[in-house]
Amino acid sequence: MIPFDEGRARALLAAACTAAGLPDPVGARLVALAENAVFDLGDPAVVAKVGRGSELYERAGRELGTARWLDGQGVPVVRPYLPEPLSADGHPVTFWHRLAPAVRPAEPADLAPLLRALHALPLPPFELGRRDLLAPVGRWLAAAEGHVDPADTAFLRDRRDAFTAAVADLTPHLVPGVIHGDALPRNVRVGPDGPVLLDLETVSQDLREHDLVVLALSHDRYGVPAREYLAFTTAYGWDVRDWPGFAVLRGARETASASWVAQQVPGNPAALAEFRRRVDSLRDGAAEVRWYPF
């Protein structure tokens, strides 16, 4: 298997730019490297997302369609530059209009009104699918095979199975509907005209509590200050921690978050250290152990 690193992603990007009639992206700036490699092309004012594998192609197409629909509904979102994903050696590549520079970092309180607007929408005229956040766990762990302790991957697979069953039995407090699926301040850009929602690949039709558990976990695990979390819950109008199902959805999210790091472990000692930190804290039931964004 060819490793998905910056060099590989740049080669795929170059092929996609040629197919799209865009200039050679030799000077493109790498913005992020995770499920996708994200590049700022500079000139033109376009951002490209290169998917890690062919299995993400359908999701990439759905993200573009979702962005167009949300834009039509008046939700401020990033806008597609090309209407459909391109394929570069089987990898999906999508192109987006680059947003205006941020006027300041996004805060949790910036996220709340976007979620309120999203959660108020009717269902779109196309299938969104459920937010099965545990579905990719097997793929993420498989990407780290030979690089992590098999006992750790077995532990996470067992957690996945247990929480998959538990999530299915939850009784929601909010009416299910459209959700973002990865509702974090890092997926918001505060530009000159206000906050804009990014990374729409996990927009789904599911429990709206999913979007609120994300920030609660960020407060518990990633160091979001209590005052910022309070500003978020005040602006949204409800604290998901008051919901009886919170512990189940939090546990599922923790399992997915620990497994997600695994795909970055090969060749990356820092990813391995963070993976071990997360798995050890879950195995020990140490809910107070700080995790670090990766």
C-alpha positions in Angstrom: 0.0 0.0 0.0 1.3 3.4 -0.9 1.6 5.6 2.2 -0.6 8.7 2.3 1.9 11.3 3.2 2.4 14.9 2.0 4.4 13.8 -1.1 1.7 11.3 -2.2 -1.0 13.9 -1.6 0.9 16.5 -3.6 1.2 14.1 -6.5 -2.5 13.4 -6.4 -3.3 17.1 -6.2 -1.1 17.8 -9.3 -3.0 15.2 -11.3 -6.4 16.6 -10.2 -5.4 20.2 -11.0 -4.3 19.1 -14.5 -7.7 17.4 -15.0 -9.5 20.5 -13.7 -7.5 22.9 -15.9 -6.0 24.6 -12.9 -2.4 25.8 -12.7 0.4 23.5 -11.5 0.0 23.5 -7.7 3.8 23.4 -7.1 3.6 26.2 -4.5 0.4 25.0 -2.8 0.5 25.3 1.0 -0.4 22.2 3.1 -3.0 23.2 5.6 -3.8 19.9 7.2 -3.1 16.2 6.8 -5.5 13.7 8.3 -8.5 12.0 6.7 -7.9 14.6 3.9 -4.8 16.5 2.8 -6.0 20.1 2.6 -4.0 22.5 0.4 -4.3 26.2 -0.2 -3.5 26.7 -3.9 -2.7 30.4 -3.4 -3.6 31.7 -6.9 -6.3 31.0 -7.8 -8.1 31.5 -4.5 -9.0 27.8 -4.1 -8.6 25.2 -1.4 -8.3 21.5 -2.4 -9.1 18.5 -0.3 -7.4 15.2 -1.3 -9.1 12.2 0.3 -7.0 9.5 1.9 -8.6 6.7 0.0 -11.1 5.7 -2.7 -13.6 4.7 0.0 -14.1 8.5 0.6 -15.2 9.3 -2.9 -19.0 9.0 -2.3 -18.7 11.1 0.9 -16.8 13.8 -1.0 -19.6 14.1 -3.6 -22.2 14.2 -0.8 -20.2 17.0 0.9 -20.3 19.2 -2.2 -24.1 18.6 -2.6 -24.6 19.4 1.0 -22.7 22.6 0.8 -24.8 23.8 -2.1 -28.0 22.9 -0.3 -26.9 24.6 3.0 -25.9 27.7 1.1 -29.3 27.8 -0.5 -30.9 27.5 2.9 -29.1 30.6 4.1 -26.6 28.9 6.3 -23.1 30.5 5.9 -20.9 27.7 4.6 -17.8 27.2 2.5 -18.8 27.1 -1.2 -17.6 24.5 -3.8 -15.4 25.7 -6.6 -16.1 22.7 -8.8 -19.5 20.9 -8.5 -18.2 17.3 -8.4 -15.2 15.5 -7.0 -12.4 14.5 -9.3 -10.6 11.2 -9.1 -6.8 11.1 -8.9 -5.7 7.4 -8.9 -8.9 6.6 -7.1 -8.6 9.3 -4.5 -11.4 11.9 -4.4 -10.2 15.5 -4.8 -12.6 18.4 -4.2 -12.0 22.1 -4.8 -13.5 25.0 -2.8 -13.5 28.7 -2.9 -11.0 30.0 -0.4 -12.6 32.0 2.4 -11.6 35.5 3.4 -8.9 35.6 6.1 -10.1 35.2 9.7 -10.5 38.3 11.7 -10.0 36.3 14.9 -9.9 32.7 16.1 -13.3 31.0 16.3 -14.7 30.4 19.8 -17.3 27.9 21.0 -19.9 30.8 21.2 -19.4 31.3 17.5 -20.4 27.7 16.8 -23.7 27.8 18.8 -25.8 30.1 16.4 -24.6 28.1 13.4 -25.8 24.9 15.1 -29.1 26.5 16.0 -29.6 27.5 12.3 -28.5 24.0 11.1 -30.7 22.2 13.7 -33.8 24.3 12.6 -33.6 23.1 9.0 -36.0 20.7 7.4 -34.5 17.6 5.8 -32.9 18.1 2.4 -34.4 16.6 -0.8 -31.6 14.0 -0.8 -30.4 11.3 1.6 -27.9 12.4 4.2 -27.4 9.1 6.0 -26.8 8.5 9.7 -23.9 9.8 11.7 -22.4 6.5 12.4 -19.2 7.9 13.9 -18.0 4.4 14.9 -18.2 3.0 11.3 -14.7 4.1 10.3 -13.0 2.6 13.4 -12.0 -0.6 11.7 -10.5 1.3 8.7 -8.5 3.6 11.0 -7.2 0.8 13.1 -6.3 -1.3 10.0 -4.2 1.6 8.7 -2.0 1.2 11.8 -1.6 -2.5 11.6 2.0 -3.5 12.5 2.6 -0.1 14.1 0.5 -0.3 17.3 -0.1 -3.0 20.0 -2.7 -5.5 18.7 -4.1 -5.5 22.2 -4.9 -1.8 21.9 -6.7 -2.3 18.6 -8.7 -5.2 20.0 -9.7 -3.1 23.0 -11.0 -0.3 20.7 -12.9 -2.8 18.5 -14.6 -4.2 21.5 -15.5 -0.7 22.7 -16.8 0.1 19.2 -19.1 -2.9 19.2 -20.4 -2.2 22.7 -21.1 1.5 22.0 -22.7 0.8 18.6 -25.3 -1.3 20.4 -25.7 1.3 23.2 -26.1 4.3 20.9 -28.9 2.5 19.0 -30.9 2.3 22.2 -30.7 6.0 23.1 -33.8 8.1 23.6 -33.0 11.7 22.4 -34.0 14.9 24.1 -34.0 16.9 20.9 -35.9 16.1 17.8 -33.5 14.3 15.4 -32.7 16.0 12.1 -29.8 17.7 10.3 -26.5 17.8 12.2 -23.0 18.8 11.4 -21.4 15.7 12.9 -18.0 17.3 13.9 -19.1 20.5 15.5 -15.9 22.1 16.7 -14.7 25.7 16.6 -11.9 24.6 14.3 -14.6 23.9 11.8 -15.7 27.6 11.9 -14.0 30.5 10.2 -14.8 34.0 11.6 -14.5 36.2 8.6 -15.4 39.8 7.9 -19.1 38.9 7.5 -19.2 36.6 10.5 -18.8 32.9 11.3 -18.8 30.4 8.4 -19.2 26.6 8.8 -16.5 24.4 7.3 -15.8 20.7 6.8 -19.3 19.4 5.9 -18.3 15.8 5.1 -20.1 14.5 8.3 -23.3 16.4 7.9 -25.9 13.8 8.6 -29.5 13.1 9.7 -29.3 11.8 13.3 -29.5 12.7 16.9 -28.8 16.4 17.3 -27.1 15.6 20.6 -24.2 14.4 18.5 -23.3 18.0 17.8 -23.4 19.1 21.4 -21.5 16.1 22.8 -18.5 17.1 20.7 -17.9 20.4 22.6 -18.7 18.8 25.9 -15.9 16.3 25.3 -13.6 19.1 24.2 -14.2 20.7 27.5 -13.6 17.5 29.4 -10.6 16.2 27.3 -9.1 18.9 25.3 -8.9 21.9 27.6 -11.8 24.1 26.4 -12.2 26.5 29.4 -15.4 26.3 31.5 -16.3 29.9 30.7 -16.2 29.2 27.0 -18.2 26.0 27.3 -20.8 27.9 29.4 -20.9 30.6 26.7 -21.6 27.9 24.1 -24.4 26.2 26.1 -26.0 29.6 27.0 -26.0 30.6 23.3 -27.4 27.3 22.2 -29.9 27.1 25.0 -29.2 23.7 26.5 -26.4 21.7 28.1 -26.2 18.1 26.7 -24.6 16.9 29.9 -28.0 17.1 31.5 -29.2 14.4 29.1 -29.3 10.8 30.5 -27.7 9.5 27.2 -24.7 11.8 27.5 -22.3 9.2 28.9 -23.1 6.8 26.1 -22.6 9.3 23.3 -19.4 10.6 24.9 -18.0 7.1 25.2 -18.7 6.4 21.5 -17.1 9.7 20.6 -14.0 8.9 22.7 -13.7 5.5 21.1 -13.8 7.1 17.6 -11.4 9.9 18.6 -8.8 7.4 19.9 -9.1 5.2 16.8 -8.9 8.2 14.4 -5.3 8.9 15.6 -4.2 5.4 14.6 -4.2 6.1 10.9 -1.5 8.7 11.4 0.8 6.5 13.5 2.9 4.9 10.7 6.0 7.0 10.6 4.8 9.5 13.2 6.1 9.0 16.7 4.0 11.9 18.1 0.8 10.2 16.8 1.8 7.0 18.4 2.3 8.7 21.8 -1.1 10.4 21.5 -2.7 7.1 20.5 -1.2 5.4 23.5 -2.3 8.2 25.8 -5.9 8.0 24.6 -6.1 4.2 24.8 -4.5 4.0 28.2 -6.8 6.6 29.7 -9.9 4.7 28.2 -8.7 1.4 29.5 -8.0 2.9 33.0 -11.3 4.8 33.0 -9.3 8.0 33.6 -11.8 10.6 32.3 -9.6 13.4 33.6 -6.6 12.6 31.4 -6.0 15.5 29.0 -5.9 14.6 25.3 -4.2 16.8 22.7 -5.6 17.7 19.2 -3.8 16.0 16.4 
